Amino acid sequence: MQDVVLPLFPLSAHLLPGGHMALRIFEPRYVRMVKEACAGDGCFVLCMLNSRGDLSKNEHIFPIGTLCKIIDFDLLEDGLLGIKVEGQYCVRVNSIATEEDGLRTGAVERITDWTAEIDDGVIEPLRDKLQLIYDKYPEIARLYPELKFSEPLWVIYRWLELLPVDAANKQAFLSEQNCDKVLNYINDLVR
């Protein structure tokens, strides 16, 4: 697949494939990003922030992001634009340019999804504990039209979003060909 140039939305929160997130958009460059995305395919790349990276060289954005699709939008009570996005798949940002208004765009390519052959006995405790979290915090569950607890990768991605793992470690996990390391890591933390 050839690189495609898309707007980048750097954020300290993380969204991975199959994830849903509500965002408040207020900076003019991101209002423009949303307008342009809605006029096209509704997509942009949500990127993880690198707190150690040089902003002037665009090193503050980690190379692996998630292509997101805008699935809903609304004018919030405070007058700001609210959007709801869904993570589609991971991408690698190969180069970054800064536009006149400060919006960053990147040439991105799709990353191959993790391979996963996960024994049900391994994923079951993670699934059960994730269900408890979604029961305890219904505002998170309401973001999803369907909770896919029966899909092991969906469960792993949701844990990786929720756990307080720094972005550099998440980048390392996402760089792997399969989810074995992250699955072991999550299992160790959750136990």
C-alpha positions in Angstrom: 0.0 0.0 0.0 1.3 3.5 -0.9 1.7 6.2 1.7 -1.3 8.4 2.1 -1.1 11.9 3.5 -3.5 12.5 6.4 -3.9 15.0 9.2 -2.3 14.1 12.5 -4.0 14.6 15.9 -1.4 14.2 18.7 -2.9 13.3 22.0 -1.7 12.0 25.4 -4.7 9.5 25.5 -4.4 6.4 23.3 -6.9 4.9 20.9 -6.3 1.6 19.2 -8.2 -0.4 16.5 -11.8 -1.0 17.5 -11.6 1.6 20.2 -14.1 4.5 20.6 -13.3 7.9 22.0 -15.1 11.2 22.5 -13.0 14.3 21.7 -13.6 18.0 22.3 -12.2 20.1 19.4 -11.4 23.7 20.0 -8.2 24.7 18.3 -8.8 26.3 14.9 -6.4 23.9 13.1 -8.3 20.9 14.5 -11.7 22.4 13.6 -10.3 22.7 10.1 -9.1 19.1 10.3 -12.6 17.8 11.3 -14.3 19.9 8.5 -11.9 18.6 5.9 -12.2 15.0 7.2 -16.0 15.2 7.1 -15.9 16.5 3.5 -13.8 13.4 2.6 -13.7 10.0 4.1 -14.0 11.2 7.7 -10.5 10.0 8.7 -7.4 11.3 10.4 -4.6 9.8 12.4 -4.6 9.9 16.2 -1.0 9.8 17.4 0.7 9.3 20.7 2.7 12.1 22.1 6.4 11.7 22.8 7.1 14.0 25.8 10.9 13.6 25.1 10.7 14.6 21.4 11.6 17.9 19.9 8.5 19.8 18.9 10.3 21.9 16.3 11.4 18.7 14.5 8.0 17.0 14.9 9.7 14.4 17.1 6.9 14.9 19.7 4.8 12.5 17.7 5.5 8.8 17.9 5.7 6.9 14.6 2.8 4.5 15.2 -0.7 6.0 15.3 -4.2 4.8 14.7 -6.3 5.8 11.6 -9.6 7.0 13.1 -12.9 7.6 11.5 -15.3 10.2 12.7 -18.6 8.4 13.5 -20.6 11.2 15.1 -20.3 14.9 16.0 -22.2 17.4 18.0 -22.1 21.0 19.3 -21.4 20.7 23.1 -23.0 22.7 25.8 -19.9 24.9 26.1 -20.1 25.7 22.4 -17.2 23.5 21.4 -17.3 20.8 18.7 -17.6 17.3 20.1 -16.7 14.3 17.9 -16.8 10.6 18.5 -14.2 8.5 16.7 -13.5 4.8 16.1 -10.0 3.4 15.7 -9.8 1.5 12.3 -6.2 0.2 12.1 -2.6 1.1 13.1 -0.4 3.1 10.7 3.2 4.1 10.6 3.8 7.8 10.1 6.8 8.0 7.8 7.2 11.8 7.5 5.5 14.8 9.1 4.9 18.3 7.7 3.6 21.3 9.5 1.0 23.5 7.7 0.7 27.2 8.0 -1.9 27.1 10.8 0.2 24.5 12.8 -1.8 21.4 11.7 0.5 18.5 11.2 0.1 16.0 8.3 1.9 12.8 7.8 2.6 10.3 5.1 1.2 7.1 6.6 1.2 3.4 5.7 -1.0 0.7 7.2 0.7 -1.7 9.6 -0.1 -5.4 9.4 -2.4 -6.4 12.3 -1.1 -8.6 15.0 -1.4 -12.3 14.6 -3.1 -14.0 17.5 -3.7 -17.5 18.5 -4.8 -17.1 22.1 -5.9 -19.9 24.3 -9.3 -19.1 25.9 -7.9 -19.9 29.4 -5.4 -17.1 28.9 -7.8 -14.4 27.7 -10.7 -15.3 30.0 -9.4 -13.6 33.2 -8.6 -10.5 31.2 -12.1 -10.5 29.5 -13.8 -11.0 32.9 -11.9 -8.1 34.6 -12.4 -5.8 31.6 -16.2 -6.5 31.8 -16.1 -5.5 35.4 -14.4 -2.2 34.5 -17.0 -1.5 31.9 -19.8 -2.3 34.3 -18.3 0.0 36.9 -17.8 2.8 34.4 -20.8 2.8 32.1 -19.8 6.1 30.5 -17.0 4.2 28.8 -19.3 1.3 27.8 -21.8 3.8 26.3 -19.2 4.9 23.7 -19.5 1.5 22.1 -22.5 0.3 20.1 -21.3 -3.3 20.8 -18.8 -4.6 23.4 -16.7 -7.3 21.7 -15.5 -9.3 24.8 -15.5 -12.5 22.7 -12.7 -11.1 20.4 -9.3 -11.5 22.1 -7.6 -8.7 20.2 -10.4 -6.3 21.0 -9.9 -7.2 24.7 -6.1 -6.7 24.5 -6.4 -3.4 22.7 -8.9 -2.1 25.3 -6.5 -3.1 28.1 -3.6 -1.3 26.4 -5.7 1.8 26.1 -6.8 1.7 29.7 -3.6 0.8 31.5 -1.2 3.5 32.6 1.6 2.3 30.3 3.8 5.0 28.9 3.6 5.7 25.2 7.1 4.5 24.4 6.2 1.0 25.8 2.9 1.0 23.9 4.9 1.9 20.7 7.2 -1.1 21.3 4.3 -3.4 21.8 2.6 -2.2 18.6 5.8 -2.7 16.7 5.7 -6.5 17.4 4.4 -8.9 14.8 2.1 -10.6 17.3 0.5 -9.8 20.6 2.4 -12.3 22.8 4.6 -9.8 24.7 1.7 -7.4 25.4 -0.5 -10.3 26.4 2.0 -11.5 29.0 2.6 -7.9 30.2 -1.1 -7.3 30.7 -1.6 -10.6 32.4 1.2 -9.8 34.8 -0.3 -6.4 35.6 -3.9 -7.5 36.0 -3.1 -10.5 38.2 
